[in-house]
Structure formats: C-alpha cells, structure tokens
Amino acid sequence: MPVHTQLAALCHRKGKKGREVLLVTSSNGRWILPKGWPIDGLNSCDAAMVEAWEEAGVKKGKVSRKALGSFLSTKLSSEGDEEPCLTKVYAIKVQKTLEDYPESDRRDRIWVSPTKAAKMVTEDGLRALLLDL
C-alpha cells in the first residue's frame, strides 16, 4: 500500500519524427519525468504543471485534467527507509519552453521519442506508460 503520492508531468510535443517526450535528470542523475508532491490549494493536474515549469522549463502547455496513468516506485525517507510511492502521471501538450527556469542550474533535460525514453528511465511502471503512448 503506497505511503506517499507524487504527481508527474509527461510533457510531450510533435517533433520532426513524431511524438517526443521531455525527460529531466533527478538529483542523483537518473532520467525521470518532472514530478513532485501535491501542492495545497491546487488540483493534481495543476500541481503537475507547476513541476513541469520548475524542473523542465515548460512555460505554456495544455494539461490533461485526468491522469494518464500511474506507477509504483520507492522513495527513500530522510532516515533511509524505503517507502512505497504512487506516482500519478498527467500528460501536458507543450506549447512553449524557456531556457531559464527555477531548477535549470541543477537539471538537464532532453526531448526523445517515447521508445527511447522508455529505455532511459528506471521505473518499470513508467516504462510501460511511455511504451503505451
């Protein structure tokens, strides 16, 4: 049973060779979706949009009101304990990104095909969602 819930933004756009998704690096260098904790006063899809801005520089986009899906992962607590976490994923059709955004100095970002993204991420549930796009 998940102890925590996080919200993730699956940012996508039409590229030259079809759909592309946006991945960012985590604090330890893994490729992930922009994600974070629920935000008081915002519904889940709007909180996912905030994460897309802060972690990936998505300034303008159309966010789905309903989650695309979810996956289970493990979060390390401050004490080093592994705790189950349910991550709800919201699709965002990206219309504009900026180079200067709140976490631009600590994250890399990359646009790749969903198939390539699935090979880059480590969570099996996220991999399945990417391959279903």
N, C-alpha and C positions, 0 to 999 in steps of 0.2 A: 504494500500500500504506500503510495507516494507521500512523503512528508512535506514536500515543497512543490509549488507550481511556478514555472517560469514561462515567459512569453517571448516568442521568437518571431523575427521578420524574415520571410522568404521573399527577398527582393528580386524581381525579375524584369527583363526588358526584351524587346525584339532586337537581336543582333544581326550581323550580316549573314550568319549561317543558321539562323533560327533562335530559339529562346536561349537566353543567358541568365544565370543566377549570380547573385553577389555573395561572396564569402568574405569574412574578415578573420584576422588572427585573434586567438584568445590570449589571455595574459601569459600563458605558457607556450604560445606559438602554434597551437593546433588550428586548423581551419574550421570555422564554425559559422552559424548564422548569427547576426546581431540578436542578442537576447538579454533579458533582464527580469527583474521581479515586478509583480503587479505594482501599479502606482495609484495611491489613494486619489480618488476623485476622477479617475479616467477608466473607461471601459477597456477590456483586454486588447481590442484591436487598436485603439488609440495609443495605448501604452507600447505596443509593438512598434508603432510608427515613431514614437519618441526614441526607442532603442535604435531604429534604423538611422535616425538622424545623428544621435550621439556617437554611435560606434561605426557607422558606414558613410555618413555624409549625405544620406538621402533627404533632400530638402523638400521635394514635392513628389507625391505618389498617390495612387488610389489603393486604399487598403480594404481588403475583404472584411465584412462585418462578422463573418463566421470563420472559425478556424478551419484551415485546410486539412489539418490532422494533428496528431500529437505523437510524442515518443517518450520512452522512459530513459533516463540517464542517471548517473550517480554524481552527487555533489559532495565535495569534501567539506566538512564543518570546520570551524575555527579550531576545534580540538583534534582534527584529523580523522574524525569518524566519517564513514561513507554513509550517505543518506539518499534514499531514492527520491528522484525529482521527476515530475511530469512536465514536459515542455510542450505547450500549445503553440502551433505554428500558424501565423497569419500571412497570407500572400499579399504582397504590395507590388503593384504595377508601377515601376519607377518612371517618373517624368523628368526629374532633374536631380543631379548630384552636385555637390560642391567639394572643392579640394580642401577647404578649411572648415573643419567641423570639430566638435568638442574633444574627441579622442584620436584625432588624426596623427598626433605625435606618438601614440603608443600602439597603433594597429595598422596592419597592412590590409589592403582589400584587393579583390580580384574578381573580374567577370569571367565566368566559364560556362560551358554547356552543363546542363543538369547531369549528364552522364559522367563528365569529368569531375564535377563537384562531388558526386557520389563516391568516387574513388579517393577524394581528398579528405573527406570527413571520417571521424572515427566511430560515431554512434550508429549502430545498425538501423535503429528506427528512423533516423534522419536520412540515412542512405536509401531506405525503402521509399520514403516520401519523395526524394529527389528523382528516383527512377520512375516514379508514377506520374511525373509532370508531363 
